[in-house]
Structures are given as structure tokens and as C-alpha cells.
Amino acid sequence: MSTGRVRTKKKACSSDQSPDNLPLRSSGRQVKKKAAEAADDDDEASEKKYRKCEKAGCTATCPVCFASAAERCAKNGYTSRWYHLSCGEHFCNECFDHYYRSHKDGYEKYTAWKRIWTSNGKSEPSPKAFMADQQLPYWVQCTKPDCGKWRQLTKEIQLTPQIAKTYRCGMKLNNSAKTEGSDQCSMPEDLRVAEVSDHWWYSMLILPPLLKDSVAAPFLAAYYPDCVGMSPSCTSTNRLPGESNLVKLEHLKSVPNLTVAGMNKYFQPFYQPNECGKALCVRPDVMELDELYEFPEYSRDPTMYLALRNLILALWYTNCKEALTPQKCIHHIIVRGLVRIRCVQEMERILYFMTRKGLINTGILSVSPDQYLLPKEYHNKSVIIVGAGAAGLAAARQLHNFGIKVIILEAKDRIGGRVWDDKTFKGVTVGRGAQIVNGCVNNPMALMCEQLGIKMHKLGEKCDLIQEGGRITDPTIDKRMDFHFNAILDVVSEWRKDKTQHQDVPLGEKIQEIYKAFIQESGIQFSELEEQVLQFHLSNLEYACGSNLSQVSARSWDHNEFFAQFAGDHTLLTVGYSTVIDKLAEGLDIRLNLPVQNIDYSGEEVQVTTADGTVWTTQKVLVTIPLALLQKNAIQFNPPLSEKKIKAINSLGAGVIEKIALQFPYRFWDSKIQGADFFGHIPPNSSQRGLFSVFYDMDPEGKQSILMSVVTGDAVATIKNLDDKQVLQQCMTVLRELFKEQEVPDPVKFFVTRWSKDPWLQMAYSFVKTGGSGEAYDIIAEDIQGKIFFAGEATNRHFPQTVTGAYLSGVREASKIAAF
């Protein structure tokens, strides 16, 4: 007892004493409480009553509560615990209790938010997440050109894109748009703003930013919003009441091609859950490898990057007819707190990266010199492009829009390369080269058609196979032989699984071997007609390869199918590819009739010599000439190309197909074909396989009378030395056999292509020769010393043989050139 008395007196003496020095009577509890307060007074007499932030390393020495929700909010005073959201944004324990404790006024608001968050999102609905999503004040940047300062809005103001787009310092946002005084911009910016751009500030951020009402939301309805950088609390990401995540995902399994109302149906930039490979598509919840390489700081938590990348992609596909600039993106970034400043800063970096890669701001866009798409540090380059085909023009358009000086040297007297449209037929454009778009979903050709306001004609699936004599083949026979044909190719696929390049054989030989083995083992005997239908399908395969099957690799004939291909409709570009090509070329510096003979890259700069003796000096050269010309050394390189590259060039084949187009006085085929876009010709024997095997109706509207057909495989060689009239005569003989029951009139106009004889082209498209592999495309595409670059369909492993592939290879090389 005596010890207790002594302690009590000691504590009492140190704090509460009466004027005459006698101890006051007090309970033990009161004494202990007062003693503790006295001890705190001693410890913090010189610092007032501050407590540091809970987060180790936080630079805020005197935190301030942003919430001001509780009646006893600490403001900038003392609280038992400071909760950290960022260096500069904290809330006190009293405000925490205000929302978190069930007997407090804010609890109902917190639980209502929590219900919405858990029904939509995947992350934990913690009090910190609630504060970041609902209570942090917004920050907005002054749009006055000579100001640009960041200002914190009052807590009750909800930021909208319109406010962000028009905000000026001092603007009253409650009831009017008037500003308070004329010199509000002269007020200093909050000191916290300068810290946001530092790396350590971002590393101290507790929660990643989740955008509100993102433009990407309609594209990403199948995902948890917080997994793709969006807030689960927004109405744009809400689901119907009672709809579970499982129901949502299961629903989308049956509707994989999610399209956004009012948007081109071919624009599907994001993968949907459980969706198969689709070309030029990104996963909205995962960073791609090249993105991780460019932005390694987001490898641990990619949320901010994904939020901004998804927003930028959605904005681009919402309006692809205008260049997407940082200014157009900023006001769509709606997120509370200082992190909005960081988002705006990062958005510019991400936008430039996506522009350089050709993910956005691509196609036929043309920009003026004061609106170049990349910053000035990219502009100090000069590039010469050899060839004005789809690849060369795509690269030139990209580089020109980046602000890089570009000159195109073209050997022919026209642009387009293997795109060459004939517009002399009445009312219809007929492509001497490419005219079909194979798979339109995310195809850049579909994008450019949207930019130009062009409609493509969807090709129907109906294709009647007509025998010589005029009889239409029973569809069940066609279906059965198509099944057997595909079964043969399946066996080829199984055979090649364990085969090396040295074990490769010609595709035609392997198909014949499998076919014979099947006949012997099954005992099935195909009828003469069935054999002829099989020959038709083989001619279609030769059309796809651009060669007879005796030269094509059985191991790698369809190497590109291992990569995601363009899905969706196959279409006829009725206005012709030249419409797109001409628009790409608009405003570019193109020099025609200038064949390049020599490229010397032995010095610091590259020297390009043309046939007229002119020597052009530049920093970088992009070579886009056809594979056939590379194989024949049409350009001399100094130093010579590496053995590896030469071997790759020669391991591919320069495929050839030819076309014939005919205009008739009337549409004699209509009653028999009944609105189909094309019809097939069953060859009477294998020796005539590939000779006018398919006929296309070139006017889907049915007003003009024009047919176009193709010559493929060995048939190309049979017409090579015939004159055009002899080829026409053979084609008319076939047509009169197919429509024997009626009179077929003579054509009033026609043309026959001669791609194999064009000195500056000599081919249609590439294929993998026996003993080669798809890797050759990548090897040809490799740059040399960061000076010489290569593009063209024969450099695109994923999409060879197409205008789309050539175009994308040009975009790819423009990105590489800009980055060097």
C-alpha cells in the first residue's frame, strides 16, 4: 500500500497540484490518465501533438486529413493513426471510424459502396479503397495555354470530361462557369504536385488508379473492372442487379464478338474471355511483351498502364478519322486524387508508344507539320524508301506523320506495286492485282475503309461448282470431297509434327502419297466426277499458295496459321485497293521512274544510287522491293547481304497467279448462279487444273456485266507464251462449256495480266519452298546495323501474301526506324 501511495503522489506531483502544494484527491484511473497526458506534454512540448504517417518512408511530416468527414476530424492536428494513400494524401483515424464503425453516420454510405464494389469487382473493398474511390478530392489542370497549373477541387465537386476540358484557375463549378478574379493563374501551385512525377512518389502509392466512366467500359463488359483499370463503383461498369460474374462470363462465351453500339463491327481491339486467337487483338488485363520491355516499371502492378492503354485504344476506335492527341485523352482520365496528375503524365508516354507501334494514329491519317504525332526528338532522321507499293507507302505515311523526312524512290511509272486497278470497265473497278480482303475483323484495310467512308461487299459462301457441259454439281458431292480433301491436309499436319527441314517433301507429292494410301486401305473408289471435284479443291490450294504444289513445302505450306489470323468476313473491295493506296501516298515525296541499283551502307551515312546515276545520301534506307527482285540481285548491297539472309531469301518461292477480266453486253450467268458472288469450274482432268477455276462477279449490285477469273498452278506456264487473244479464246471456251444450255456472248472488253513478265515485280506473292520454313520471313525482315531495313509481304511471317501483310510490315519498320 505504501508503494502505491508513493507512486500516486509522484505522478500527481508532476502534474496536478493545488496552489498550496497539497495533492488533489483523485481515483487511480484519473491519476494514470492525467499522468499519461503529462508525459505526452513533456515529449511533444516543442512539436505540438503530431503523429507521423503509418507508412514507412512517407515524406509527410505533418499529415493533413483530406476527408473531413467526422465531426472530430483531426484536420492537420493529432490523431491516433494516419492512414496513407499517397505521399500527400492521408486520412485520420476519426474519419476512418466515421465510415467503418457500424454506429457511425458514414457507415451506411460505406456499406452501400461496398455492396456495389463486391458485386462488380474482384479486389478487396477496403476502407482505403473506399476513400480513394469516393472521398479523395479531384485534381484538374488549368487549360489556359500560359498556365497549366494543377488545382485541387473541393470535395463536393464531381469531375467530368467537360469540366476537365474547360477548367480555368478560379472557375466556380457549383452553379456558374465564372472565375473568381482575373489573376487566379498567378496563385502558386500546390507543392505536392511537383512530387508526383518522381518515381518514389509512385512507389509509395498504396492503391493503383481505377478510372471512372472510362470510354473503354463498353468494350470490356465481360471483365472485372478493377482487373482492366476501371472502378467497379461506376454505373458504366455496373451489371444488372443479381447478375453474377459466372452468368456474365458464360453469357459472353456464346457471344464472343462483342461490338459496341454505333461502332464499325470489324473493330474488336480487345480479346473477350475464353476467346480464341484473333489478329491485332490485345488482352485488356495483361501487358504484351513489347509493352513490358518499354515500361518495365509496370511489371509488378500493370493496373495504371492497362487503364490508360485500354482508354487510348477505345478512344482511337471510337473516332479513327482524326489523330488522337494527348489533349484529346486528358479530359477522359477521371480518377480521384493526386494520382490523376501522374496518369496524365504517363498517358502521354503511352500514347506516343502506341502511335510509334502503329496501334493508333495509323491508316490514311495525314497531319500538318505543326501537328506531328511524335515529339521533336524523333524528327532528326532522314529516310529513303525503295518501292512505292503498300509496304513502302505505309512506312512513308507513318514516318511522315511522325515528323521524319522521307523520300520514296519507285522504279515504275506508277505507285501501288502489286496493287493495280483497272477503272476503264464501265461502272466497275477491277483489280489486276489484289482486290479481296481476307478476314476483316481488326484488319487495317477495314480501318482505312472506315476512315475513307468506303463500304466493302461481304462475299457470300455460296459457290456452285459447274461441270463442263453445264451441269451444276450436287452440293453433297462437293461437301463429301471437301471433307476428304481436308482430311488429307490433316494427315499432312500429323506427319510434319516430328519432321525437320531436311525431311521436308513437296506438298503435292505428300498429298498424292496420302491419297493413294487412303484408297488402298479403305477400298473406296471415287467416281470420275468426285475425282474432278478433288482437282478443283487442289487448284484452290494452288491459288492460296501462288504455285503448283510440287514446289511448296509440305512441312511449312501454312506456317502462318500457327499465329492468330484475321477473323470475320471475306470482302470484295469494290472501289479497289488503289483508293486506299492513293490516299496513303497523298502529300508524300515520291520520285517515279527511278530504279535503285546500289545501296552502300559501309560509311556513317547510306548512299543510294539510282539508274540515272544520281547518288542519294540518307541516314536510313527501307527496302520494299518484291522477293523475286531480291532473289535476282536487282539491287547491289555494299557490304553484301549476309549468307543467312541470302539463304532465307532463296528458301522462299516467288509465286505467280494471273487474272483475266471480261465485260459482256449482258449478265448471261444470272439465272444459273442466282445472286452468288462467284462460281467454280470443275476441271475435266488434272492437266487443266487451275485454268479459270473460279469466276467472280465483279458487280455485287448486278448492274454491270463483268466477270473475273484466275489462272493458277501449272496453268500459269501454259498461258505464259500465249497472246492475250489466245488466252481470251481459252477462257470463252470454258465459259461456253459451263453455260452450254444458253448462248454466251462475246465480251466487249477484256484484259489479261502478265505479272510474271513485269520487270519490276515478276511475281504475285510468296510461299515457302520445299526445305524452307516460316522463319525465313523473319530473317529477311531483320535490319542491318540499324541502317538498312526490309518490308513487304515476304517479310511478314504472320500475314504473308496479302496487301494487309505488306502494309503491316511497313508500319512495323516505321516503328523500328523511329526508335533507332
Summary of the structure (lengths in Angstrom):
residues: 820
radius of gyration: 35.5
end to end distance: 85.3
largest distance: 134.0
contacts: 2633
relative contact order: 0.09
helix: 39%
strand: 15%
